[in-house]
Amino acid sequence: MIPVLSRAQMRAFDKHAIHQCHVPGVVLMENAGRGAADVISAIIEGRSAGRPGEAAHRAPHPPASGLSPARAFWPATLPSGAGLRGRPGSVPPPPNGRRDAEEARAARIRSFPVRHVPSPGQPATYPLHARVVVVCGAGNNGGDGFVVARHLLARGAEVQVFLAARSEKVTGDSRINHDAYVDLGGALTELPPGAPLAPLEVALAGADIVVDAIFGTGLDRPIEGHLADVIGVLNTATCLCIALDVPSGLDADSGAPLGAAVQADETVTFGHLKIGLLTPEGARLAGNVHVVDLGVPDRPILAQVGHVAEVLRKETIGSSLRPRETSVYKHQAGNVLVIAGSPGKLGAALLTARAAMRTGAGLVTICTWADTARAMESRVVELMTTSIDPARIAASLDGALAGRRAVAIGPGLGLDERARAAVDHVVLGWDGLKVVDADALTHFVGRPEALATARGSLILTPHSGELGRLLGRSARAVEEDRFGAVREAVALTRAIVVLKGARTVIALPDGRMFICMAGNPALATAGSGDVLTGMIAALLCSMDPSAAASAGVLIHALAGDVWRAQTGSDRGLLAGEIAELVPGLIAALVAGSDPLST
């Protein structure tokens, strides 16, 4: 299990470790800071070895749909990129100014892997030849920054700390580490409110790395004034930006920026992943995420404080995909009915049905309007068709539903009254396993609570626009709080809800949530969601609903990653190509091998 914690749960984790397990807070801070220093040291050494003598420049921040390839989720080595200076002073400082910064950011493309670093160790080569600026706040995140600064100073880096407050504002464990850094000879410049920011701008002009240690997970209010100005300076800098715990200004729960927010290239988070890092916007602001432990056993503390979500793992999905018995026949393999399609929208039904076949259903029938069924006859070979009689909608649907294991309903079905009658009859009245998507979801706008009365089991698969319509808000509002929105949808409908998009979320009625880290922008293609609907329907024939939803989401995302690995492109994928990759992905997951390596 890879647990994901909320702000409150991480606070409770620290509190339990300190008060019940008697681990001093200053020890937790030391372990967090040292772990971050280890990661930063490895980045310095790795990039210096990769391209010695070159200055490190910041990466561009791609749109929120950008995701990491699945193989980068647990990479064997830290991401490579522009090298750091070979020796201090050997390269002129990068140019200043927003325009130059934008040009520098456009120099390379980033992905957003997440990497757990339980014990990365220290680099073998000393001293570290890098100029590091650490910008600290007065709270605990600043204390972490002072620990990082002390360790990097001890390893030979040129370190300069800027404190965005007066020193007397630093108290508690943070004060201990402030004093240790200063008394060991560390350079410190105070930047309290009203102080000019020119010294920071000058330092960043000659820096290789800037470490953001202004705010951690505790921030719950917008950043304004002086601290917003400090963050603005950090975002204009062209050196690599590494945030501690979460980028300052990022809401650790929703993943939305609270006013000004640091745009980091790397984030070292402490103890466990924070849920706000796993949204599209959180991923954009955090960059590559590294998780370092706090030097305490997790299990007993997590048993007390809980976790808000889990990351989908290939190993877990692979173990749920059991090999078939040799005697299986097509009806046992799965009998799926796809209620979809209308004039001008034949493709949606065909994509859904073919995806169900490729995911292992032994028998798939498209049930649609008579004129649409006739148009499909010449385009289907392995698939069957049956018609909905507009004069006898309920009776014709009951005939089509007889003997089916699972139903996929909605893609391209239409939004007229006859479609609404068909959707209500199946979704609310049929006592079976149903995947409800697209037009079928739209028919419940203004009455989402009706879904809670449905017979059988429902899996809803909205994108943010569809979920927004169900909840009576905009797609943007959903994206600003994806986890809150999906939890509200589950409470209203009592269904499993799959909120599609970058970092797809699966929320269950029992309160559990799962997050898919795989996938990439190539999946942003017409019909991609229809394919996912068909895949989940096929998996429902052999798995319980929560497992089917999880497996469908992860395999669908991995298909996008395999395609990108094969082509090197993040665009141009056709939805039909997703389904063609599914059998190979299932085989790899069942065998326990890495789909991307095969």
C-alpha positions as CSV (number, residue, x, y, z in Angstrom):
1,M,0.0,0.0,0.0
2,I,1.2,3.5,-0.8
3,P,-0.8,5.7,1.6
4,V,-1.7,9.3,0.9
5,L,-2.4,11.6,3.8
6,S,-4.4,14.8,4.3
7,R,-3.1,17.9,6.1
8,A,-4.9,16.9,9.3
9,Q,-3.7,13.3,9.1
10,M,-0.1,14.4,8.6
11,R,-0.4,16.7,11.6
12,A,-1.8,13.8,13.6
13,F,1.0,11.6,12.4
14,D,3.6,14.0,13.7
15,K,1.7,14.6,17.0
16,H,1.4,10.8,17.6
17,A,5.1,10.3,16.9
18,I,6.0,13.0,19.3
19,H,3.5,12.5,22.2
20,Q,2.7,8.8,22.1
21,C,5.9,7.4,20.6
22,H,8.2,9.9,22.4
23,V,10.1,10.9,19.3
24,P,11.2,14.5,19.8
25,G,10.0,17.0,17.3
26,V,13.5,18.2,16.6
27,V,14.4,14.6,15.7
28,L,11.6,14.5,13.1
29,M,12.7,17.8,11.7
30,E,16.3,16.6,11.5
31,N,15.3,13.4,9.7
32,A,13.1,15.3,7.3
33,G,15.8,17.9,6.5
34,R,18.6,15.3,6.2
35,G,16.5,13.2,3.9
36,A,15.8,16.3,1.7
37,A,19.5,17.1,1.8
38,D,20.3,13.6,0.6
39,V,17.9,14.0,-2.3
40,I,19.3,17.4,-3.2
41,S,22.9,16.1,-3.0
42,A,22.0,13.2,-5.3
43,I,20.5,15.7,-7.8
44,I,23.6,17.9,-7.7
45,E,25.9,15.0,-8.2
46,G,23.8,13.3,-10.8
47,R,23.4,16.4,-12.9
48,S,27.0,17.5,-12.5
49,A,28.1,14.1,-13.8
50,G,25.6,14.3,-16.7
51,R,26.6,17.6,-18.2
52,P,29.6,19.0,-16.2
53,G,30.3,22.7,-16.4
54,E,26.7,23.8,-17.4
55,A,24.3,25.9,-15.3
56,A,21.0,24.3,-14.3
57,H,18.0,26.1,-15.6
58,R,14.4,25.6,-14.7
59,A,12.0,23.6,-16.7
60,P,8.8,24.8,-18.2
61,H,5.5,24.1,-16.4
62,P,3.3,22.2,-18.8
63,P,-0.5,22.2,-18.7
64,A,-2.3,20.5,-15.8
65,S,-3.0,17.5,-18.1
66,G,0.6,16.5,-18.1
67,L,1.4,13.3,-16.3
68,S,4.4,11.1,-15.7
69,P,5.0,7.9,-17.5
70,A,4.3,5.0,-15.2
71,R,7.9,3.7,-15.3
72,A,8.9,7.1,-13.9
73,F,6.7,6.4,-10.9
74,W,9.5,4.4,-9.2
75,P,12.5,5.3,-11.3
76,A,15.8,3.5,-10.7
77,T,17.7,6.8,-10.8
78,L,16.8,10.4,-10.2
79,P,15.6,12.3,-13.3
80,S,18.4,13.6,-15.5
81,G,18.5,17.1,-17.0
82,A,20.6,20.1,-17.4
83,G,23.9,19.8,-15.4
84,L,25.1,22.0,-12.6
85,R,28.2,24.1,-12.7
86,G,31.4,22.0,-12.6
87,R,32.9,24.4,-10.0
88,P,31.7,27.6,-8.4
89,G,32.4,30.6,-10.6
90,S,33.3,28.6,-13.7
91,V,30.1,29.6,-15.5
92,P,28.7,33.1,-15.7
93,P,25.4,33.5,-13.8
94,P,22.2,33.0,-15.9
95,P,20.4,36.1,-17.1
96,N,17.8,37.8,-14.9
97,G,14.3,39.0,-15.8
98,R,11.0,37.3,-16.5
99,R,11.6,37.1,-20.3
100,D,14.9,35.3,-19.8
101,A,13.4,33.0,-17.2
102,E,10.6,32.0,-19.6
103,E,13.1,31.3,-22.3
104,A,15.1,29.2,-19.9
105,R,12.0,27.3,-18.8
106,A,11.2,26.5,-22.4
107,A,14.6,24.7,-22.8
108,R,13.5,21.3,-21.6
109,I,10.4,19.1,-21.1
110,R,9.5,17.7,-17.8
111,S,7.4,14.8,-16.5
112,F,6.0,14.4,-13.0
113,P,7.3,11.1,-11.5
114,V,6.9,10.3,-7.9
115,R,9.8,8.5,-6.2
116,H,10.0,7.1,-2.7
117,V,13.5,7.5,-1.2
118,P,13.5,5.4,2.0
119,S,17.3,5.7,2.4
120,P,19.0,7.4,-0.6
121,G,22.3,7.8,1.2
122,Q,24.8,10.5,0.5
123,P,26.7,11.1,-2.8
124,A,30.1,9.6,-3.1
125,T,31.8,12.7,-4.4
126,Y,32.7,15.6,-2.1
127,P,32.6,18.5,-1.9
128,L,29.3,19.3,-3.6
129,H,30.1,22.0,-6.3
130,A,26.9,23.9,-6.3
131,R,25.6,27.3,-5.2
132,V,22.4,26.8,-3.1
133,V,20.0,29.5,-1.9
134,V,17.5,28.4,0.8
135,V,14.5,30.6,1.4
136,C,13.0,30.0,4.8
137,G,9.8,31.0,6.6
138,A,9.5,31.5,10.3
139,G,7.6,28.2,10.9
140,N,8.5,24.5,10.9
141,N,9.0,24.4,7.1
142,G,11.7,27.0,7.6
143,G,13.2,24.8,10.3
144,D,13.4,22.0,7.7
145,G,15.1,24.5,5.5
146,F,17.8,25.3,8.1
147,V,18.5,21.6,8.5
148,V,18.9,21.2,4.7
149,A,21.2,24.3,4.6
150,R,23.4,22.9,7.4
151,H,23.8,19.5,5.8
152,L,24.6,21.0,2.4
153,L,27.0,23.4,4.0
154,A,28.7,20.4,5.7
155,R,29.0,18.7,2.3
156,G,30.8,21.5,0.7
157,A,28.1,23.4,-1.2
158,E,28.0,27.2,-1.2
159,V,24.9,27.9,0.8
160,Q,23.1,31.1,1.5
161,V,19.9,31.3,3.6
162,F,17.3,34.1,3.3
163,L,14.8,34.3,6.1
164,A,11.5,36.0,5.1
165,A,11.0,37.3,8.6
166,R,13.0,38.6,11.6
167,S,15.1,36.0,13.4
168,E,13.2,36.5,16.6
169,K,10.0,35.2,14.9
170,V,11.6,31.8,14.6
171,T,10.8,29.7,17.7
172,G,10.7,26.1,19.0
173,D,12.4,23.3,17.0
174,S,12.9,25.7,14.1
175,R,14.8,28.1,16.4
176,I,17.2,25.2,17.4
177,N,18.1,24.6,13.8
178,H,18.3,28.3,13.0
179,D,20.9,28.7,15.7
180,A,22.8,25.6,14.8
181,Y,23.1,26.8,11.2
182,V,24.2,30.3,12.1
183,D,26.6,29.2,14.9
184,L,28.3,26.9,12.5
185,G,29.1,29.8,10.2
186,G,26.2,29.7,7.8
187,A,25.3,32.8,5.9
188,L,21.9,34.3,6.8
189,T,20.1,37.3,5.4
190,E,16.9,38.5,6.9
191,L,14.2,39.7,4.5
192,P,11.4,40.8,6.9
193,P,8.3,42.6,5.5
194,G,9.3,45.9,4.0
195,A,12.9,44.8,3.2
196,P,14.0,45.1,-0.4
197,L,14.2,41.9,-2.3
198,A,17.2,42.9,-4.4
199,P,19.7,40.8,-2.3
200,L,17.6,37.7,-3.0
201,E,17.4,38.5,-6.7
202,V,21.2,38.9,-6.9
203,A,21.8,35.6,-5.0
204,L,19.4,33.7,-7.3
205,A,21.1,35.1,-10.4
206,G,24.2,33.2,-9.5
207,A,22.6,30.1,-7.9
208,D,22.3,26.6,-9.2
209,I,19.5,25.6,-6.9
210,V,16.9,27.5,-4.8
211,V,15.2,25.6,-2.0
212,D,11.7,26.7,-1.1
213,A,11.2,26.3,2.7
214,I,8.7,29.1,3.3
215,F,5.4,27.3,4.0
216,G,4.6,23.6,4.5
217,T,1.4,21.6,4.6
218,G,-0.1,23.8,7.3
219,L,-0.9,26.7,5.1
220,D,-4.7,27.2,4.8
221,R,-5.0,30.9,3.8
222,P,-4.0,32.9,0.7
223,I,-0.5,34.2,0.5
224,E,-0.4,38.0,0.1
225,G,1.9,41.0,0.4
226,H,5.6,40.5,1.2
227,L,5.6,36.7,1.1
228,A,3.8,36.8,-2.2
229,D,6.5,39.1,-3.5
230,V,9.2,36.7,-2.3
231,I,7.5,33.8,-4.1
232,G,7.3,36.0,-7.2
233,V,11.1,36.4,-7.1
234,L,11.5,32.6,-6.7
235,N,9.3,31.9,-9.7
236,T,11.3,34.4,-11.9
237,A,14.6,32.7,-11.1
238,T,16.1,30.5,-13.7
239,C,17.9,28.1,-11.4
240,L,16.4,24.7,-10.4
241,C,13.7,25.1,-7.7
242,I,13.2,22.4,-5.0
243,A,10.3,22.7,-2.6
244,L,10.2,21.1,0.9
245,D,7.1,19.1,1.7
246,V,4.8,21.0,-0.6
247,P,5.5,24.0,-2.8
248,S,4.7,27.1,-0.7
249,G,1.2,28.4,-1.5
250,L,-0.2,24.9,-2.5
251,D,-3.2,23.7,-0.5
252,A,-2.0,20.3,0.8
253,D,-5.6,19.0,0.6
254,S,-7.2,20.4,-2.5
255,G,-4.0,20.9,-4.6
256,A,-5.2,24.4,-5.5
257,P,-2.8,27.4,-5.2
258,L,-3.6,29.7,-2.3
259,G,-2.9,33.0,-4.0
260,A,0.8,33.1,-4.9
261,A,2.4,29.6,-5.2
262,V,5.9,28.4,-5.9
263,Q,6.4,26.6,-9.2
264,A,8.9,23.9,-8.2
265,D,10.9,21.6,-10.4
266,E,11.3,19.0,-7.6
267,T,9.5,18.5,-4.3
268,V,10.8,16.5,-1.4
269,T,7.8,15.6,0.8
270,F,8.2,14.2,4.3
271,G,6.8,11.0,5.6
272,H,4.0,10.3,3.1
273,L,2.5,11.7,-0.1
274,K,0.1,14.6,0.5
275,I,-3.1,14.4,-1.4
276,G,-2.8,17.9,-2.8
277,L,0.4,16.9,-4.6
278,L,-1.6,14.3,-6.6
279,T,-4.0,16.6,-8.5
280,P,-3.2,18.0,-12.0
281,E,-2.5,21.5,-10.6
282,G,-0.6,20.0,-7.6
283,A,1.5,18.0,-10.0
284,R,2.2,21.0,-12.2
285,L,3.4,23.1,-9.2
286,A,5.3,20.3,-7.5
287,G,7.2,18.8,-10.4
288,N,9.0,15.5,-9.6
289,V,8.0,14.3,-6.1
290,H,10.4,12.5,-3.8
291,V,9.1,11.0,-0.5
292,V,11.6,10.6,2.3
293,D,10.8,8.9,5.6
294,L,10.9,10.5,9.0
295,G,12.9,7.7,10.8
296,V,9.8,6.2,12.5
297,P,7.9,3.0,11.7
298,D,4.8,3.9,9.7
299,R,2.5,1.1,10.4
300,P,1.6,1.7,14.1
301,I,1.1,5.4,13.6
302,L,-0.9,5.0,10.4
303,A,-3.1,2.6,12.2
304,Q,-4.0,5.4,14.6
305,V,-4.2,8.4,12.2
306,G,-5.4,6.7,9.0
307,H,-5.0,7.8,5.4
308,V,-7.3,9.5,2.9
309,A,-6.3,7.6,-0.2
310,E,-4.0,5.0,-1.8
311,V,-2.0,5.1,-5.0
312,L,-3.0,2.3,-7.4
313,R,-0.1,-0.1,-7.8
314,K,0.6,-2.4,-10.7
315,E,1.3,-5.3,-8.3
316,T,-2.1,-5.0,-6.7
317,I,-3.9,-4.9,-10.0
318,G,-1.9,-7.8,-11.3
319,S,-2.8,-10.0,-8.4
320,S,-6.5,-9.4,-9.0
321,L,-6.2,-10.5,-12.7
322,R,-6.4,-14.2,-12.3
323,P,-5.5,-16.5,-15.2
324,R,-8.5,-18.2,-16.8
325,E,-9.4,-21.8,-16.4
326,T,-8.7,-23.9,-19.6
327,S,-12.4,-24.9,-19.8
328,V,-13.8,-21.4,-19.9
329,Y,-16.2,-20.6,-22.7
330,K,-17.5,-17.2,-24.1
331,H,-20.5,-16.8,-21.8
332,Q,-18.3,-17.5,-18.7
333,A,-15.7,-15.1,-20.0
334,G,-18.3,-12.3,-19.8
335,N,-21.5,-11.3,-21.6
336,V,-21.6,-7.5,-21.9
337,L,-24.3,-5.3,-23.3
338,V,-23.3,-1.8,-24.6
339,I,-26.3,0.5,-24.7
340,A,-24.8,3.4,-26.8
341,G,-24.7,5.2,-30.1
342,S,-27.1,7.3,-32.1
343,P,-27.0,8.9,-35.6
344,G,-23.7,10.7,-36.0
345,K,-22.3,9.0,-32.9
346,L,-21.7,5.4,-34.0
347,G,-18.0,5.6,-33.1
348,A,-18.7,5.9,-29.4
349,A,-20.6,2.6,-29.3
350,L,-18.1,0.8,-31.5
351,L,-15.1,2.0,-29.3
352,T,-16.9,1.0,-26.1
353,A,-17.8,-2.5,-27.5
354,R,-14.5,-3.2,-29.0
355,A,-12.7,-2.2,-25.8
356,A,-14.9,-4.7,-23.9
357,M,-13.8,-7.4,-26.3
358,R,-10.1,-6.6,-26.0
359,T,-10.4,-6.6,-22.2
360,G,-11.6,-10.1,-22.2
361,A,-15.4,-10.2,-22.6
362,G,-16.4,-13.3,-24.5
363,L,-19.6,-11.8,-25.9
364,V,-20.4,-8.2,-26.6
365,T,-23.7,-6.8,-28.0
366,I,-24.4,-3.2,-29.0
367,C,-27.9,-2.2,-28.2
368,T,-29.0,1.0,-29.9
369,W,-31.7,2.7,-32.0
370,A,-32.9,0.8,-35.0
371,D,-31.5,3.3,-37.6
372,T,-28.1,3.3,-35.8
373,A,-28.1,-0.5,-35.6
374,R,-28.6,-0.8,-39.4
375,A,-25.7,1.6,-40.0
376,M,-23.5,-0.5,-37.8
377,E,-24.2,-3.9,-39.4
378,S,-21.5,-3.4,-42.1
379,R,-18.9,-2.2,-39.5
380,V,-19.0,-5.0,-37.0
381,V,-17.6,-8.5,-37.2
382,E,-17.0,-9.9,-33.7
383,L,-19.7,-7.8,-32.2
384,M,-23.5,-8.3,-32.3
385,T,-26.2,-5.7,-32.5
386,T,-29.8,-5.4,-31.2
387,S,-32.3,-2.6,-31.5
388,I,-34.3,-0.5,-29.0
389,D,-37.8,-0.1,-30.2
390,P,-38.9,3.5,-29.5
391,A,-42.5,2.3,-29.2
392,R,-41.6,-0.4,-26.7
393,I,-38.5,0.9,-25.0
394,A,-38.8,-1.0,-21.7
395,A,-39.8,-4.3,-23.3
396,S,-37.1,-4.2,-26.0
397,L,-34.4,-3.3,-23.4
398,D,-35.6,-6.1,-21.1
399,G,-35.1,-8.6,-23.9
400,A,-31.6,-7.2,-24.6
401,L,-30.7,-7.3,-20.9
402,A,-31.6,-10.9,-20.4
403,G,-28.6,-13.0,-19.5
404,R,-26.1,-10.2,-19.4
405,R,-23.4,-10.0,-16.8
406,A,-22.6,-6.3,-17.2
407,V,-23.9,-3.2,-19.0
408,A,-22.1,-0.1,-20.3
409,I,-24.5,2.7,-21.0
410,G,-24.3,6.2,-22.3
411,P,-21.6,6.9,-24.9
412,G,-23.2,8.7,-27.8
413,L,-26.7,7.5,-26.8
414,G,-28.4,10.9,-27.2
415,L,-30.1,13.4,-24.9
416,D,-33.7,13.3,-26.1
417,E,-36.7,12.0,-24.3
418,R,-36.5,8.5,-25.7
419,A,-32.8,8.2,-24.6
420,R,-33.8,9.5,-21.1
421,A,-36.5,6.8,-20.9
422,A,-34.0,4.1,-21.9
423,V,-31.4,5.4,-19.4
424,D,-33.9,5.5,-16.5
425,H,-35.2,2.0,-17.3
426,V,-31.7,0.4,-17.3
427,V,-29.8,2.5,-14.7
428,L,-32.5,2.7,-12.1
429,G,-34.4,-0.5,-12.8
430,W,-32.1,-3.2,-13.9
431,D,-30.6,-5.3,-11.1
432,G,-27.1,-5.8,-12.4
433,L,-23.6,-4.3,-12.8
434,K,-23.6,-1.1,-14.8
435,V,-21.0,1.4,-16.0
436,V,-22.7,4.8,-16.5
437,D,-21.0,7.3,-18.7
438,A,-21.4,10.3,-21.0
439,D,-25.0,10.9,-22.1
440,A,-26.4,8.6,-19.5
441,L,-24.8,10.7,-16.8
442,T,-26.1,13.9,-18.3
443,H,-29.7,12.6,-18.0
444,F,-29.3,12.8,-14.2
445,V,-28.3,16.5,-14.2
446,G,-30.6,18.2,-11.6
447,R,-31.4,14.9,-10.0
448,P,-28.2,13.1,-9.1
449,E,-29.8,11.8,-5.9
450,A,-32.0,9.5,-8.1
451,L,-28.9,7.4,-8.7
452,A,-28.9,6.5,-5.0
453,T,-32.2,4.6,-5.6
454,A,-30.9,2.5,-8.4
455,R,-31.1,-1.3,-8.3
456,G,-27.9,-3.2,-8.8
457,S,-24.4,-1.7,-8.7
458,L,-23.3,1.5,-10.4
459,I,-19.9,2.7,-11.5
460,L,-20.1,6.3,-12.7
461,T,-17.3,7.5,-15.0
462,P,-17.5,11.4,-15.4
463,H,-14.9,13.8,-16.5
464,S,-14.8,17.1,-14.5
465,G,-17.4,18.7,-16.8
466,E,-19.9,15.9,-16.4
467,L,-19.3,15.8,-12.7
468,G,-19.7,19.5,-12.4
469,R,-23.1,19.4,-14.2
470,L,-24.2,16.6,-11.8
471,L,-23.2,18.7,-8.8
472,G,-24.4,22.0,-10.2
473,R,-21.0,23.7,-10.5
474,S,-18.4,24.4,-13.2
475,A,-15.7,22.0,-14.4
476,R,-13.2,24.5,-13.1
477,A,-14.7,24.3,-9.6
478,V,-14.4,20.5,-9.7
479,E,-10.8,20.7,-10.7
480,E,-10.1,23.1,-7.9
481,D,-11.2,20.5,-5.4
482,R,-11.3,17.1,-7.2
483,F,-11.3,15.1,-4.0
484,G,-14.0,17.1,-2.3
485,A,-16.2,16.9,-5.5
486,V,-15.8,13.2,-5.9
487,R,-16.6,12.5,-2.3
488,E,-19.7,14.7,-2.6
489,A,-20.8,12.7,-5.7
490,V,-20.4,9.4,-3.9
491,A,-22.4,10.7,-0.9
492,L,-25.2,11.8,-3.3
493,T,-25.3,8.7,-5.5
494,R,-24.0,5.9,-3.3
495,A,-22.1,4.7,-6.3
496,I,-18.5,4.1,-7.2
497,V,-17.3,7.3,-8.9
498,V,-14.4,7.4,-11.3
499,L,-13.4,11.1,-11.8
500,K,-11.4,10.9,-15.1
501,G,-8.5,13.2,-16.1
502,A,-5.0,13.7,-15.1
503,R,-4.6,11.8,-11.8
504,T,-7.8,9.9,-12.2
505,V,-9.6,9.4,-8.8
506,I,-11.7,6.3,-7.8
507,A,-13.9,6.9,-4.8
508,L,-15.9,4.1,-3.1
509,P,-19.1,4.4,-1.0
510,D,-17.1,2.9,2.0
511,G,-14.9,6.0,2.0
512,R,-11.8,4.6,0.3
513,M,-10.2,6.5,-2.5
514,F,-7.6,5.4,-5.0
515,I,-5.4,7.6,-7.3
516,C,-3.9,6.6,-10.6
517,M,-0.4,8.0,-11.2
518,A,0.0,6.5,-14.6
519,G,-1.1,8.1,-17.9
520,N,0.0,11.1,-20.0
521,P,-1.5,13.8,-22.3
522,A,-1.6,11.4,-25.2
523,L,-4.8,10.0,-23.7
524,A,-6.5,13.4,-24.2
525,T,-8.1,12.1,-27.4
526,A,-11.7,11.7,-28.6
527,G,-13.2,8.4,-27.5
528,S,-10.6,7.7,-24.8
529,G,-13.3,7.7,-22.2
530,D,-15.6,5.4,-24.2
531,V,-12.8,2.9,-24.3
532,L,-12.4,3.1,-20.5
533,T,-16.2,2.4,-20.1
534,G,-16.0,-0.7,-22.2
535,M,-12.9,-1.9,-20.4
536,I,-14.5,-1.6,-16.9
537,A,-17.7,-3.3,-18.1
538,A,-15.6,-6.3,-19.3
539,L,-13.7,-6.5,-16.1
540,L,-17.0,-6.5,-14.1
541,C,-17.6,-9.9,-15.5
542,S,-14.8,-11.4,-13.4
543,M,-14.1,-8.9,-10.6
544,D,-15.9,-7.1,-7.9
545,P,-16.9,-3.5,-8.9
546,S,-14.2,-1.7,-7.0
547,A,-11.4,-3.9,-8.4
548,A,-12.9,-3.7,-11.9
549,A,-12.9,0.1,-11.7
550,S,-9.3,0.2,-10.4
551,A,-8.0,-2.3,-12.9
552,G,-9.7,-0.6,-15.8
553,V,-8.3,2.9,-14.9
554,L,-4.8,1.7,-14.4
555,I,-4.6,-0.5,-17.5
556,H,-6.1,2.3,-19.6
557,A,-3.5,4.8,-18.3
558,L,-0.7,2.3,-18.8
559,A,-1.8,1.9,-22.4
560,G,-1.2,5.6,-22.9
561,D,2.3,5.2,-21.3
562,V,3.2,2.2,-23.5
563,W,2.1,4.1,-26.6
564,R,4.2,7.1,-25.7
565,A,7.2,4.9,-24.9
566,Q,6.8,3.3,-28.4
567,T,6.3,6.5,-30.3
568,G,8.1,9.1,-28.1
569,S,5.1,11.4,-28.6
570,D,2.6,12.9,-26.2
571,R,0.0,13.4,-28.9
572,G,-1.6,11.6,-31.9
573,L,-2.9,8.5,-30.1
574,L,-6.2,7.2,-31.4
575,A,-8.7,5.8,-29.0
576,G,-9.0,2.6,-30.8
577,E,-5.3,2.0,-30.3
578,I,-5.7,2.1,-26.6
579,A,-7.8,-1.1,-26.7
580,E,-5.3,-2.9,-29.0
581,L,-2.7,-2.6,-26.2
582,V,-4.9,-4.0,-23.5
583,P,-4.2,-7.8,-23.9
584,G,-0.5,-7.3,-23.7
585,L,-0.8,-5.1,-20.6
586,I,-3.0,-7.7,-18.9
587,A,-0.5,-10.4,-19.7
588,A,2.4,-8.3,-18.3
589,L,0.5,-7.4,-15.1
590,V,-0.5,-11.1,-14.5
591,A,3.1,-12.1,-15.0
592,G,4.3,-9.4,-12.6
593,S,6.5,-7.8,-15.2
594,D,6.8,-4.1,-16.0
595,P,4.6,-3.3,-19.0
596,L,6.9,-0.5,-20.0
597,S,10.0,-2.7,-20.0
598,T,8.4,-5.3,-22.2
